[in-house]
């Protein structure tokens, strides 16, 4: 038998032969009271077992790095030889020094391997694997097996459950349906998940699309902890649909150009080792066919941008498979044990390979962060001007990614690529504008996140083809490779409000310029503070204010006893507030009323689009809403709502009729993407007459060959520029234009009341097929029409996608809080 297989089997045999160890630390099966793989384990039991092992082993140190949105513990375990655990802090610090995050020379040459399980809650074999891995690694060291020697060379971080809320949603649902007998029939209800499925976290976000954007609590907590280690190898354990076998790298094309030759080469090195094991076990597998590495916000791609070699492993199974599945009479049974076993073997081979290539991993890891020393610098300049609040929101994100920035101490001119025009221009840079250079430790990540044009050799990708943050935040940014020698200073992220003295005639002006400002205003609404907004662009005492700016008088605050509360909230949200000692602004304003908002959820809605809407209100702007499932809708339940929001989905005739009657009776509805079809077949709508000119159905074909031939009429996560009607309140806050992600093939002819439309040459970055791009100019992106006594607003693209596209969410805010009629 080959030596490789012998080493893997040796670890298992040595555990069974060790009665002393077995008495001290129970196996997962002994601890749980059932054989691992015969039930799905609840998250709290996973945590309890990990704590039990960590208390009894000198090879483990447990870290509690946070909690999920629903309050479940997020933990990780550092595992190595007892000698390495004793000097674990020295190993961790040496690794950060090696990358350049801490000063000094590394004293210890030990690479770190991070194993991440169950980022998708219904890919539930992951956490079961983590328990098996933990027990068998600890046992190998306790018994001093030949296999255990590799842990003198590496430290392993085990993150046993990255998405505990999604996992427990799946496990609870499955266990509620499971009886005495395990049913392998794919039509049995145990194999059919209820909406919204366990894949997602509490807010129905895909955590494996959130690594770069950091919108979700679990991602924020995990990446903060991750950055205290910065491993050399990262592995993300997944499951795919059960008709597929097993996937490991190298990834498919396209691959992000920031991925280094070494990162690609090590994928191939490790792949050869996995192939040996799979062939020896006569297991099916595939590689390089799907799962590309272009989008920077996957677990494997984001960790690559942080210096590691990032891997994705995909085992056939998913939430469909349950404990046992036979897809057809002739197909082989797929059990949870089968899924655990394959992930377990690839885990072991990952550790063996990392130990074998220890020195090269350390060398190339250091080289990754040193790469800029012999290259020309690229500088990005963000023009602050009136966008300070929006700029600060972006800078807070960059700060979390350890990307450094400063501000210019002088004014100067520079030639560079201007994102808003896609042209090389000479621009005047003011004192105080933000300066970022890629000549820094996280320079590669900065280049990727700011990339105005993503380079890819295959447009058939798994996700977005563009994501440039200057467009996401609607900022004026210049990119230049010209040598810049200007003094810079630290930028203060704290916003300083106006220093004007406050008098009885004082009026506070809150620029409606960012989502942070919207959150501040929505909080004031929740506190029943009377607000107005400027109906037109206004200049007073030499100071310019955009229409939509929020107005509050000092007299109103004092009479309502809310002056102190206003001041506390302003400081809490670091809101930008200006002061004018003139009541004249009140004459230019209109009262803005608190709103009762209902959002439709349930089986008919696109789960992640609903999640984006819910998260927008609950976490981004902090505004209370009512959520009603589509199968429980009625006109009477909606009649108290000022606005009903319907996300992308496939809606029944019953739901369509209810929304129509609500609008007809005087309500306001906002519809995203395929929800537009609610009115497409209704003869009373303008849309009905235009539907032959429109493409209102967005279908997603999963057949690769068909996809390639149909790409000419597809948008693959591209960025387009959208012009906004300046006369309408939809443009409040200076939103004369904005940038939208274009992900679907839906088009809407220019309607009579078009609020935002697609101009000529709209493509800023990313891939849109030849036929679709020619068809886009002149089409509506946002439109409204009156139906009966009410109004409906159509959004061709969801503006809340993944909670990070601020440009879209800002214009969505306008459609909610201001009249667009």
C-alpha positions in Angstrom: 0.0 0.0 0.0 1.4 3.4 -0.8 3.0 5.3 2.0 0.5 8.2 1.7 -2.5 6.1 2.3 -0.7 4.3 5.1 -0.1 7.6 7.0 -3.8 8.6 6.7 -5.0 5.2 7.9 -2.4 5.2 10.7 -4.0 8.1 12.5 -7.3 6.2 12.7 -5.8 2.9 13.8 -3.7 4.6 16.5 -6.8 6.2 18.0 -8.6 2.9 18.3 -5.5 1.3 19.9 -5.3 3.9 22.7 -7.5 3.1 25.7 -5.9 5.7 27.9 -6.7 8.5 25.5 -10.2 7.3 24.9 -10.9 7.5 28.7 -9.7 11.1 28.8 -11.4 12.5 25.7 -14.5 11.0 24.3 -15.0 10.7 20.6 -17.8 12.8 19.0 -20.0 9.7 18.9 -19.4 8.9 22.5 -20.0 12.5 23.6 -23.1 13.1 21.5 -24.7 9.8 22.3 -25.1 8.8 18.6 -22.7 7.7 15.9 -21.4 10.7 14.0 -23.1 10.8 10.6 -26.3 9.3 11.7 -27.9 12.6 12.9 -27.2 16.3 12.2 -25.7 17.9 15.2 -27.1 21.1 16.7 -24.7 24.1 16.9 -24.7 24.2 20.7 -23.6 20.6 20.9 -20.8 21.3 18.4 -19.6 24.1 20.7 -19.9 22.0 23.8 -17.8 19.2 22.3 -15.1 21.6 21.2 -14.9 23.1 24.6 -14.7 19.7 26.2 -11.8 18.7 24.0 -10.0 22.0 24.5 -10.1 21.6 28.3 -8.6 18.2 28.2 -5.9 18.5 25.6 -2.6 20.4 25.6 -2.7 20.6 21.8 -5.7 22.9 21.6 -6.5 26.5 22.5 -10.0 27.7 22.0 -10.9 31.2 21.0 -14.4 32.8 21.2 -14.3 35.4 18.5 -17.9 36.7 18.6 -21.5 35.7 18.1 -24.0 35.4 15.3 -26.9 37.7 14.6 -29.1 35.4 16.7 -26.5 35.2 19.5 -24.9 31.9 18.8 -21.2 31.5 19.7 -18.6 31.8 17.0 -15.4 29.9 18.0 -12.2 28.7 16.5 -9.6 26.3 17.8 -5.9 26.5 17.4 -4.3 23.0 17.1 -0.6 22.0 17.0 2.0 20.1 19.0 2.0 20.9 22.7 5.3 22.7 22.2 3.8 25.0 19.5 0.7 25.7 21.6 3.0 26.9 24.4 4.5 29.4 22.1 1.3 30.1 20.1 1.4 33.8 20.6 5.0 34.0 19.4 4.0 32.0 16.2 1.1 34.3 15.6 3.2 37.5 16.0 5.9 36.1 13.8 3.4 35.5 11.1 2.1 39.1 11.2 5.7 40.3 11.2 6.4 38.2 8.1 3.6 39.9 6.3 4.6 43.4 7.5 1.6 44.1 9.7 3.8 44.2 12.8 7.3 45.6 13.1 10.3 43.3 13.7 11.7 40.1 12.4 9.8 36.8 12.8 11.4 34.5 15.4 9.4 31.4 14.5 9.0 29.7 11.1 5.7 28.0 11.5 2.9 28.4 8.8 -0.7 28.5 9.7 -3.5 26.5 8.0 -7.1 27.6 8.5 -10.0 25.2 8.0 -13.4 26.8 7.6 -16.5 24.7 7.8 -20.2 25.3 7.2 -20.3 28.9 5.8 -23.5 27.7 4.1 -25.8 26.4 6.8 -27.5 23.6 4.7 -24.1 22.2 3.5 -24.3 20.5 6.8 -21.6 17.8 6.6 -19.1 20.6 7.3 -19.5 20.9 11.0 -19.7 17.1 11.4 -16.4 16.9 9.6 -14.9 19.5 11.9 -15.7 17.4 15.0 -14.1 14.3 13.4 -11.0 16.3 12.4 -10.7 17.8 15.9 -10.9 14.5 17.7 -8.5 12.6 15.4 -5.9 15.3 15.2 -5.8 15.6 19.0 -5.6 11.9 19.3 -2.7 11.6 16.9 -0.6 14.1 19.0 -1.6 12.5 22.3 -0.4 9.1 21.0 2.7 10.5 19.2 1.9 8.8 15.9 4.1 9.2 12.9 1.4 11.4 11.5 1.5 13.7 14.5 5.0 14.9 13.6 3.6 17.2 10.9 2.2 19.4 13.7 5.7 20.3 14.8 5.7 22.1 11.4 2.3 23.8 11.2 -0.5 25.4 13.3 -4.1 24.5 12.3 -7.0 26.9 13.0 -10.4 25.0 12.9 -13.5 27.2 12.5 -16.2 24.5 13.0 -19.3 26.5 12.1 -19.1 29.8 10.3 -22.9 30.2 9.9 -24.5 28.8 13.0 -27.9 30.5 12.5 -28.3 29.0 9.0 -27.1 25.6 10.1 -29.5 25.4 13.0 -32.3 26.6 10.7 -31.5 23.6 8.5 -30.9 21.1 11.2 -34.1 22.1 13.1 -36.2 21.9 9.9 -34.7 18.5 9.0 -35.1 17.0 12.5 -38.7 18.2 12.7 -39.5 16.2 9.5 -37.4 13.1 10.4 -39.2 10.1 11.8 -38.0 6.6 12.9 -37.0 5.6 9.4 -34.5 7.4 7.1 -36.1 8.0 3.7 -33.8 8.1 0.7 -36.5 9.1 -1.8 -35.7 12.6 -3.1 -39.4 13.4 -3.1 -39.7 12.9 0.6 -40.3 16.1 2.6 -37.0 15.7 4.4 -35.2 16.4 1.2 -37.2 19.6 0.4 -36.2 22.7 2.3 -38.7 25.3 3.3 -38.2 29.0 2.3 -35.7 30.6 2.8 -33.5 27.5 3.3 -30.7 27.0 5.7 -28.0 28.2 3.2 -28.2 31.8 4.4 -27.6 33.6 7.7 -30.2 35.3 9.9 -30.7 38.1 7.4 -30.8 35.7 4.5 -27.4 36.7 3.1 -24.9 34.4 1.5 -21.9 34.6 3.8 -19.6 33.3 1.1 -20.3 36.4 -1.0 -19.6 38.8 1.9 -15.9 38.5 2.7 -14.9 41.7 1.0 -18.0 43.8 1.8 -18.3 42.9 5.5 -22.0 43.7 5.7 -22.9 40.8 8.0 -22.0 40.4 11.7 -20.6 36.9 11.3 -18.3 38.1 8.5 -17.2 41.1 10.5 -16.4 39.0 13.6 -14.6 36.2 11.6 -12.5 38.5 9.4 -11.4 40.6 12.4 -10.2 37.4 14.1 -8.7 36.1 10.9 -6.6 39.3 10.6 -4.9 38.5 13.9 -3.5 35.3 12.3 -3.3 35.8 8.5 -2.7 32.2 7.6 -0.6 30.8 4.7 -3.3 28.3 3.6 -7.1 28.6 3.9 -9.7 25.9 3.0 -13.4 26.5 2.6 -15.5 23.3 2.9 -18.7 23.3 0.9 -21.3 21.0 -0.6 -22.9 21.2 -4.0 -26.0 19.4 -5.5 -25.9 15.6 -5.0 -25.6 14.7 -8.7 -22.0 15.9 -8.6 -19.1 14.0 -7.1 -16.3 16.0 -5.5 -14.5 19.2 -6.5 -11.1 20.5 -5.5 -8.8 23.0 -7.1 -7.2 24.3 -9.2 -10.2 26.6 -9.9 -11.8 27.2 -13.2 -11.1 30.3 -15.3 -11.5 33.2 -15.1 -9.0 33.7 -12.2 -8.4 37.2 -10.8 -5.1 38.6 -12.0 -4.1 39.4 -8.5 -3.8 35.7 -7.8 -0.1 35.0 -7.9 1.8 32.3 -9.9 2.7 30.7 -6.6 -0.9 30.6 -5.4 -1.9 28.9 -8.6 1.0 26.6 -8.6 0.4 25.4 -5.0 -3.2 24.7 -6.0 -1.8 22.3 -8.6 0.7 20.8 -6.1 -2.1 20.0 -3.6 -4.4 18.8 -6.3 -2.0 16.1 -7.2 -2.0 14.8 -3.6 -5.8 14.8 -3.5 -6.0 12.9 -6.8 -3.8 10.2 -5.4 -6.1 9.6 -2.4 -9.3 9.7 -4.6 -7.8 7.2 -7.1 -6.7 4.9 -4.3 -10.2 5.0 -2.9 -11.8 4.8 -6.3 -13.7 8.0 -5.6 -15.0 10.2 -8.4 -13.9 13.8 -8.6 -13.4 16.8 -10.9 -11.3 19.9 -11.0 -10.9 23.1 -13.0 -14.4 22.8 -14.6 -16.4 25.2 -12.4 -15.9 27.4 -9.4 -13.8 30.2 -10.8 -11.7 32.6 -8.8 -12.6 36.0 -10.2 -15.0 37.6 -7.7 -13.0 38.9 -4.7 -15.6 38.2 -2.0 -15.5 34.4 -1.8 -13.7 32.7 1.1 -11.0 31.4 -1.2 -10.5 34.5 -3.3 -10.6 37.0 -0.3 -8.0 34.9 1.6 -5.8 34.8 -1.6 -5.9 38.6 -1.5 -4.8 38.4 2.1 -1.7 36.4 1.2 -3.0 32.8 1.7 -3.5 30.1 -0.8 -7.2 29.8 -0.8 -9.0 26.5 -1.6 -12.6 25.5 -2.1 -13.7 21.9 -1.6 -17.2 20.9 -2.8 -18.8 17.6 -1.8 -21.9 16.4 -3.5 -24.8 16.5 -1.1 -26.2 19.9 0.0 -29.4 20.3 1.9 -31.2 18.1 -0.6 -29.2 15.0 0.5 -30.3 14.8 4.1 -29.0 11.8 5.9 -29.4 9.5 2.9 -30.3 10.0 -0.7 -30.9 7.8 -3.8 -31.7 10.0 -6.7 -32.8 7.2 -8.9 -33.3 3.4 -8.5 -30.0 2.8 -10.2 -27.9 5.5 -8.5 -25.7 4.7 -5.5 -26.9 5.8 -2.1 -25.3 8.9 -0.8 -25.1 9.1 3.0 -24.0 11.8 5.4 -21.1 9.5 6.4 -19.9 9.4 2.8 -19.8 13.1 2.7 -18.0 13.4 6.0 -15.4 10.9 4.9 -14.3 12.7 1.7 -14.0 16.0 3.4 -12.1 14.4 6.2 -9.5 12.9 3.8 -9.0 16.1 1.9 -8.5 17.9 5.3 -5.7 15.4 6.2 -4.0 15.8 2.8 -4.2 19.6 3.1 -2.3 19.4 6.4 0.3 16.8 5.1 1.0 18.9 2.0 1.3 22.1 4.0 3.8 20.5 6.4 5.8 19.1 3.4 5.9 22.6 1.7 6.3 24.5 4.9 9.4 26.5 3.9 8.1 27.4 0.4 4.8 28.5 1.9 6.5 30.9 4.3 8.8 32.3 1.6 6.1 32.9 -0.9 3.8 34.3 1.7 6.4 37.0 2.5 7.0 37.6 -1.2 3.3 38.2 -1.6 3.4 41.3 0.7 6.8 42.4 -0.6 5.8 42.5 -4.3 5.5 46.3 -4.6 9.1 47.1 -3.7 10.2 46.9 -7.3 7.1 48.1 -9.1 5.7 51.5 -10.0 3.2 52.8 -7.5 -0.4 53.3 -8.4 -2.2 56.1 -6.5 -5.9 56.6 -6.0 -7.3 60.0 -5.0 -10.8 60.3 -3.7 -12.2 63.8 -4.0 -14.0 64.6 -0.8 -15.8 67.9 -1.6 -19.5 67.5 -0.4 -19.3 63.7 -0.3 -17.5 63.5 3.1 -20.0 61.3 4.8 -20.1 58.9 1.9 -16.3 58.9 1.7 -16.1 58.1 5.4 -18.3 55.1 4.9 -15.9 53.7 2.3 -12.9 54.5 4.4 -14.3 52.7 7.4 -14.6 49.6 5.2 -11.0 50.0 3.9 -9.8 50.4 7.4 -11.3 47.0 8.4 -9.3 45.5 5.5 -6.1 47.1 6.9 -5.8 49.4 3.9 -4.0 52.6 4.8 -5.0 56.1 3.6 -4.1 59.7 4.3 -5.2 63.2 3.1 -3.3 65.7 0.9 -1.9 68.6 2.8 -1.7 70.7 -0.4 -3.7 71.4 -3.5 -2.2 70.3 -6.9 -3.0 69.1 -10.4 -2.6 65.5 -11.5 -3.3 63.5 -14.7 -5.0 60.2 -14.3 -7.9 57.9 -15.1 -11.2 59.4 -13.9 -13.8 56.8 -13.0 -16.8 58.9 -13.7 -15.8 59.7 -17.3 -13.6 56.7 -18.1 -11.1 59.2 -19.6 -7.6 60.2 -18.7 -7.9 63.8 -17.5 -6.0 66.5 -15.6 -7.8 67.0 -12.3 -7.4 69.6 -9.6 -6.9 67.9 -6.2 -7.8 69.9 -3.2 -6.2 69.9 0.2 -7.9 67.3 2.3 -8.7 64.9 -0.6 -8.0 61.3 0.2 -4.8 59.6 -1.0 -4.3 55.9 -1.2 -1.3 54.1 -2.7 -0.8 50.4 -3.5 2.7 50.6 -2.1 1.5 49.2 1.2 1.0 45.8 2.8 -2.5 45.4 1.5 -1.7 47.0 -1.8 -2.9 44.1 -3.9 -6.3 44.1 -2.2 -6.6 47.9 -2.8 -5.9 47.4 -6.5 -8.6 44.7 -6.7 -11.3 46.5 -4.8 -10.7 49.7 -6.8 -10.1 48.0 -10.2 -12.0 50.1 -12.8 -11.7 47.3 -15.3 -11.5 43.7 -14.3 -9.4 41.5 -16.7 -10.9 38.1 -17.4 -10.4 35.6 -20.2 -13.8 34.0 -19.9 -17.0 35.9 -19.5 -18.9 32.8 -18.3 -18.1 33.4 -14.6 -19.8 32.2 -11.4 -20.5 35.8 -10.2 -19.9 39.5 -10.8 -17.5 40.7 -13.5 -17.1 44.1 -11.8 -17.3 45.5 -8.3 -15.2 48.7 -8.2 -15.9 50.5 -4.9 -15.7 54.0 -6.3 -18.8 53.2 -8.3 -20.4 51.3 -5.5 -20.2 54.5 -3.3 -20.8 57.0 -6.2 -17.5 58.8 -5.6 -15.3 61.0 -7.8 -12.0 59.0 -7.9 -8.8 59.5 -9.9 -6.3 56.6 -10.6 -2.8 57.6 -11.6 0.5 55.9 -12.2 2.3 59.3 -12.2 4.9 59.8 -9.6 3.3 61.9 -6.7 5.5 63.6 -4.1 3.2 65.5 -1.9 3.0 65.8 1.9 0.1 63.9 3.4 -1.3 63.7 6.9 -3.6 61.4 8.9 -7.2 61.8 7.9 -9.7 62.3 10.7 -12.7 60.1 10.2 -14.7 62.1 12.8 -17.0 64.5 11.2 -16.9 68.0 12.6 -20.3 69.8 12.5 -20.7 73.5 11.8 -19.2 75.9 14.5 -21.9 78.5 14.0 -23.3 79.7 17.3 -26.8 78.3 18.2 -29.6 80.9 18.7 -33.3 80.8 18.8 -33.4 81.3 15.0 -30.9 78.5 14.3 -31.9 75.9 11.8 -30.0 72.6 11.5 -29.4 71.3 8.0 -28.6 67.5 7.6 -27.2 66.8 4.1 -29.1 63.8 2.5 -25.8 62.6 1.2 -25.1 59.1 2.5 -26.7 56.1 4.0 -25.2 57.1 7.4 -27.1 60.4 7.1 -30.3 58.5 6.2 -29.8 56.3 9.3 -29.5 59.4 11.4 -32.6 60.9 9.9 -34.6 57.7 10.2 -33.6 57.5 13.9 -34.9 61.1 14.4 -38.2 60.0 12.8 -38.4 57.0 15.2 -38.0 59.5 18.0 -40.9 61.6 16.7 -38.7 64.7 15.9 -40.4 67.0 13.4 -38.5 67.2 10.2 -38.7 69.0 6.9 -36.8 68.8 3.7 -35.7 71.3 1.1 -37.9 71.3 -2.0 -35.2 72.8 -4.2 -31.5 73.4 -4.3 -30.9 76.4 -2.1 -28.1 78.9 -1.4 -28.1 80.9 1.8 -25.4 83.1 3.2 -23.0 81.8 0.6 -23.6 78.1 1.5 -25.2 75.7 -1.0 -27.6 73.0 0.1 -28.9 70.2 -2.2 -32.7 69.6 -2.4 -33.7 66.8 -0.1 -31.5 68.2 2.8 -33.3 67.7 6.1 -34.3 70.8 8.1 -34.9 71.0 11.9 -35.3 74.2 13.8 -33.8 74.8 17.2 -37.2 76.2 18.4 -38.9 72.9 17.5 -36.3 70.8 19.3 -36.5 73.0 22.5 -40.3 73.0 22.5 -40.5 69.2 22.1 -37.7 68.7 24.7 -35.7 66.8 22.2 -32.6 69.1 21.9 -30.3 67.0 24.1 -31.5 63.8 22.3 -30.7 65.3 19.0 -27.2 66.2 20.1 -26.6 62.7 21.4 -27.8 61.0 18.2 -25.7 63.4 16.1 -22.6 62.3 18.0 -23.5 58.7 18.0 -23.9 58.5 14.2 -21.1 60.9 13.4 -23.7 62.7 11.3 -22.8 65.8 9.3 -24.9 68.7 10.5 -24.7 72.3 9.3 -26.2 75.3 11.1 -27.8 78.4 9.6 -28.9 81.2 11.9 -31.9 82.1 9.7 -35.4 80.8 9.7 -35.5 81.4 5.9 -34.8 77.8 5.2 -38.0 76.7 6.8 -39.9 78.6 4.1 -38.2 76.5 1.5 -39.0 73.2 3.1 -41.8 70.7 3.2 -42.8 68.5 6.1 -41.5 64.9 5.9 -43.8 62.3 7.6 -42.9 59.1 9.3 -44.0 56.1 7.2 -45.6 52.7 7.8 -43.8 50.3 5.5 -44.7 46.7 4.7 -42.3 44.3 2.9 -43.6 41.1 1.3 -41.7 37.9 2.1 -42.3 34.1 1.7 -42.2 31.4 -0.9 -43.0 33.6 -3.8 -40.2 36.0 -3.2 -36.5 35.7 -4.1 -35.0 34.9 -0.6 -31.8 36.9 -0.9 -33.6 39.9 -2.4 -36.0 39.9 0.5 -33.0 39.5 2.8 -31.4 42.6 1.2 -34.5 44.7 1.8 -34.9 43.5 5.4 -31.3 44.2 6.2 -31.5 47.6 4.6 -34.3 48.7 6.9 -33.2 46.8 10.0 -29.4 47.3 10.0 -28.4 49.9 7.4 -30.9 52.7 8.1 -32.6 51.4 11.3 -36.2 51.9 10.4 -39.1 49.6 11.6 -41.1 47.7 9.0 -43.9 45.2 8.9 -43.1 41.9 7.1 -46.0 39.8 5.7 -45.6 36.5 3.9 -47.1 36.4 0.4 -49.5 33.5 1.3 -51.0 35.6 4.1 -51.4 38.8 2.1 -54.8 40.6 1.9 -55.8 44.1 1.0 -57.1 44.6 4.6 -53.6 43.7 6.0 -52.0 46.3 3.6 -54.5 49.2 4.0 -52.6 50.7 6.9 -49.3 50.7 5.0 -48.0 53.9 3.4 -45.7 51.8 1.2 -45.5 48.2 0.2 -42.2 46.9 -1.1 -42.1 43.7 -3.2 -38.7 42.3 -4.0 -37.8 40.1 -7.0 -39.8 36.9 -7.2 -42.4 34.9 -9.1 -45.8 36.0 -7.8 -49.1 34.2 -8.0 -52.3 35.8 -9.6 -53.7 36.1 -6.0 -50.7 38.2 -4.9 -50.8 40.3 -8.1 -54.5 41.1 -7.5 -53.9 42.1 -3.9 -51.0 44.5 -4.8 -53.1 45.9 -7.6 -56.1 46.6 -5.4 -53.8 48.1 -2.7 -52.3 50.6 -5.2 -55.7 51.3 -6.8 -57.1 52.2 -3.4 -54.3 54.8 -2.9 -51.3 52.9 -1.8 -47.7 53.2 -3.0 -45.9 50.0 -4.1 -42.2 49.7 -5.0 -41.4 46.6 -7.1 -38.0 45.1 -7.9 -37.0 43.1 -11.1 -39.4 40.2 -11.8 -42.0 41.7 -9.4 -42.6 44.3 -12.2 -44.7 41.5 -13.8 -47.3 42.1 -11.2 -48.6 45.0 -13.4 -47.3 43.8 -16.8 -50.5 41.8 -17.5 -52.9 44.5 -16.1 -54.6 46.4 -18.8 -55.0 49.5 -16.6 -51.2 50.0 -16.5 -49.0 51.8 -18.9 -46.7 48.9 -18.7 -49.3 46.6 -20.3 -49.2 48.6 -23.5 -45.3 48.6 -23.5 -44.8 44.9 -22.6 -44.1 43.8 -26.2 -41.2 46.2 -26.2 -39.9 45.1 -22.8 -38.1 42.1 -21.6 -39.6 41.5 -18.2 -38.5 38.0 -17.5 -35.1 37.2 -16.2 -34.3 33.5 -16.5 -31.1 31.8 -15.4 -30.1 28.9 -17.6 -27.7 26.6 -15.8 -26.7 24.7 -18.9 -23.2 25.8 -19.7 -23.3 25.3 -23.5 -26.6 27.2 -23.7 -25.2 29.9 -21.4 -22.3 30.5 -23.7 -24.5 30.9 -26.8 -26.9 33.2 -24.9 -24.2 35.5 -23.4 -24.9 38.1 -26.1 -28.1 39.0 -24.3 -26.8 38.7 -20.8 -25.4 41.0 -18.2 -22.8 39.3 -15.9 -22.7 41.6 -12.9 -21.5 44.7 -14.8 -21.6 48.3 -13.7 -23.6 50.8 -15.7 -24.2 54.6 -15.4 -27.8 55.7 -14.9 -29.1 59.3 -15.4 -31.6 60.6 -12.9 -34.5 63.0 -13.4 -33.1 66.2 -11.8 -36.5 67.7 -11.4 -37.9 64.8 -9.4 -37.3 64.0 -5.7 -35.7 60.8 -6.8 -32.5 62.9 -7.3 -32.6 64.4 -3.8 -29.2 64.7 -2.2 -27.4 65.6 -5.4 -28.1 62.2 -7.1 -28.1 63.5 -10.7 -26.7 60.1 -11.7 -25.8 56.9 -10.0 -24.1 53.6 -10.8 -26.1 50.4 -10.9 -25.0 46.8 -11.0 -26.6 45.2 -14.1 -27.2 41.5 -13.4 -30.3 40.6 -15.4 -31.5 40.9 -18.9 -34.7 42.8 -17.9 -35.3 45.9 -19.9 -38.1 48.5 -19.6 -39.0 50.9 -22.4 -38.8 54.6 -21.4 -42.1 55.3 -19.7 -43.9 58.6 -19.4 -42.7 59.1 -15.8 -39.2 57.8 -16.1 -37.3 58.6 -12.9 -33.9 57.3 -14.1 -32.8 56.0 -17.5 -29.8 54.4 -19.2 -27.8 56.9 -21.3 -25.7 56.2 -24.3 -22.4 54.3 -23.6 -23.6 53.3 -20.1 -21.1 50.5 -19.5 -18.5 51.5 -16.9 -17.0 48.1 -16.2 -17.7 44.4 -16.5 -19.4 42.2 -19.1 -22.7 42.8 -21.0 -23.4 40.9 -24.2 -23.4 42.6 -27.6 -27.1 42.4 -28.2 -28.1 43.6 -24.7 -25.7 46.5 -24.5 -27.0 47.9 -27.8 -30.6 47.7 -26.5 -30.0 49.4 -23.2 -29.6 53.2 -24.1 -32.8 55.1 -23.5 -34.4 52.4 -21.4 -35.9 53.1 -18.0 -34.1 51.9 -14.9 -36.6 53.4 -12.5 -40.1 54.4 -13.5 -43.4 55.2 -11.9 -47.0 55.4 -12.9 -50.3 56.3 -11.2 -52.8 53.5 -11.0 -56.2 54.4 -9.6 -55.5 56.6 -6.5 -52.0 55.1 -5.9 -48.6 54.9 -7.3 -46.2 52.1 -8.3 -42.5 52.4 -8.8 -40.5 50.0 -10.9 -36.8 49.2 -10.2 -35.3 47.1 -13.1 -32.4 46.1 -10.9 -32.6 45.4 -7.1 -30.9 48.4 -5.4 -30.1 46.4 -2.2 -28.0 43.7 -3.7 -25.8 42.1 -1.0 -26.0 45.2 1.1 -22.9 46.8 -0.2 -24.0 48.7 -3.3 -24.4 52.1 -1.5 -25.2 54.0 -4.7 -28.3 51.9 -5.4 -29.5 52.0 -1.7 -29.2 55.8 -1.7 -31.5 56.2 -4.6 -33.8 53.5 -3.0 -34.0 55.7 0.1 -35.2 58.6 -2.1 -38.0 56.5 -3.5 -39.2 55.7 0.0 -39.0 58.9 1.9 -39.9 61.5 -0.8 -42.8 61.7 -3.1 -41.8 60.8 -6.7 -45.2 61.7 -8.3 
